[in-house]
Amino acid sequence: MAKVKDPVCGMTIESTTAAAEGRYGGATVYFCAAACQKTYERSHRPDPR
């Protein structure tokens, strides 16, 4: 289990229990909530699947 920081709200979360995650610029980014992911995606495009 790795601790990661939600880039939107700054909350420290476990990567294995993150509410949402996505790939941006080749890196996996973890979020505490889907709302934080949506906020992040306003200025970052997800990588194509």
MOZI-V264733 format. One record per helix or strand. SS is the DSSP state (~ for helix, > for strand). FROM is the first residue (numbers start at 0). LEN is the number of residues. If there is no record, write none. Layout:
BEGIN
((SS;FROM;LEN) (SS;FROM;LEN))
END
This chain:
BEGIN
((>;2;3) (>;11;3) (~;14;3) (>;19;5) (>;26;5) (~;33;8))
END
